[in-house]
Amino acid sequence: MTYIEKPVVPKVVKLEEPTAKERKVLNMMLNTGSDIYQGACKKRGSTLKDEYRKVCGVAYMDPKDMAKLGVANWDNVKVKTDWGEVVVCSVHSRDAPHEGTIFIPKGPWANVITSHETYCCCDPTYKGIYCTVEKSDEEVLLMADLMRAVYKKYVKDEESIPGLKSLGEMPVYKKK
């Protein structure tokens, strides 16, 4: 299996700490940034494909935090900030331990939950964002579907977005 199918991540072991309590929601700190797998997908021009969702639509988490939430690798979680919410896959971080912090690669899923404010420095704040993380039954959307759901792209005003079928992996063009 290559990283294109699912990035290689260690197996999560069950947390065996007597003081740890399983929680429905965790208050955490969100950091975003570039990721080598995300960069490889962008270079190949595959941002509309499922492989891009599997490398950017993820939240790298400390295994202890994953155990507290009761999630394993590739379970879906909802991340909420003051600027929005997004469903991504939980993935055991290669850089653990870092309890209380999640990392989402820069891209459409991270952009939904980061501020657009640049504070006069030309870049939004991508680090140190307070968030909550909870287990979710919702699916992680493909990029075109995410753009439609969040920014109302590729949809007519009168259409109900939840009732529409997926745009899939094909390029989407606006008709004039």
C-alpha positions, -999 to 999 in steps of 0.1 A, spaced: 0 0 0 13 34 -9 7 68 8 -16 76 -21 -41 50 -7 -37 60 29 -5 76 44 15 52 65 7 58 101 15 37 132 -12 16 148 -30 32 177 -28 12 209 -56 14 235 -49 39 262 -42 21 295 -41 50 319 -64 46 349 -69 84 352 -79 89 316 -116 93 310 -133 89 276 -148 122 265 -173 132 238 -155 165 230 -119 176 235 -107 212 237 -75 213 216 -51 236 198 -51 234 160 -19 239 139 -19 238 102 10 237 78 25 221 47 28 183 45 50 163 21 21 141 10 -1 171 4 26 187 -17 30 155 -38 -7 154 -46 -7 191 -56 23 187 -78 5 158 -96 -26 180 -100 -48 156 -81 -65 180 -57 -99 168 -68 -92 132 -62 -98 109 -32 -60 106 -26 -59 144 -18 -88 140 6 -68 112 23 -37 134 28 -53 168 35 -87 159 50 -71 145 81 -63 156 116 -31 142 130 -37 135 167 -17 122 196 -27 86 204 -37 95 239 -62 121 226 -75 96 201 -81 71 229 -99 98 250 -123 104 221 -126 67 214 -114 70 178 -90 50 157 -71 57 125 -95 68 97 -124 74 120 -142 107 112 -140 136 136 -156 171 135 -132 200 142 -149 233 152 -133 267 156 -147 302 158 -146 304 120 -163 271 110 -164 234 113 -152 205 91 -152 168 92 -118 151 87 -103 117 94 -84 111 127 -49 98 121 -22 89 146 4 115 143 39 106 133 52 133 156 35 122 188 36 129 217 18 162 215 -13 159 237 -38 186 233 -27 196 198 -39 185 163 -24 191 129 -43 195 97 -23 200 65 -29 233 47 -56 230 22 -94 233 17 -103 214 49 -80 236 71 -91 267 53 -127 262 64 -117 265 101 -90 292 100 -95 329 101 -92 349 69 -79 378 89 -42 385 81 -35 412 108 -14 432 82 11 405 76 -3 391 44 -9 356 58 -38 343 79 -31 327 113 -25 291 107 -12 281 141 -24 282 177 -61 281 169 -84 270 197 -108 242 185 -130 214 197 -128 178 183 -155 153 185 -163 119 169 -186 122 139 -207 100 117 -206 125 88 -184 118 59 -152 136 49 -162 154 17 -142 155 -16 -127 189 -23 -154 199 -49 -182 188 -26 -166 207 3 -164 239 -19 -200 234 -27 -211 228 9 -191 256 25 -188 283 -2 -219 274 -23 -198 268 -54 -212 248 -83 -248 251 -72 -278 272 -82 -294 294 -55 -326 273 -54 -309 239 -50 -307 222 -17 -270 212 -12 -276 182 12 -298 166 -14 -273 168 -43 -252 139 -54 -214 141 -51 -195 160 -78 -169 133 -76 -133 136 -88 -139 152 -122 -131 189 -128 -160 212 -123 -166 241 -146 -191 268 -143 -214 272 -173 -218 307 -186 
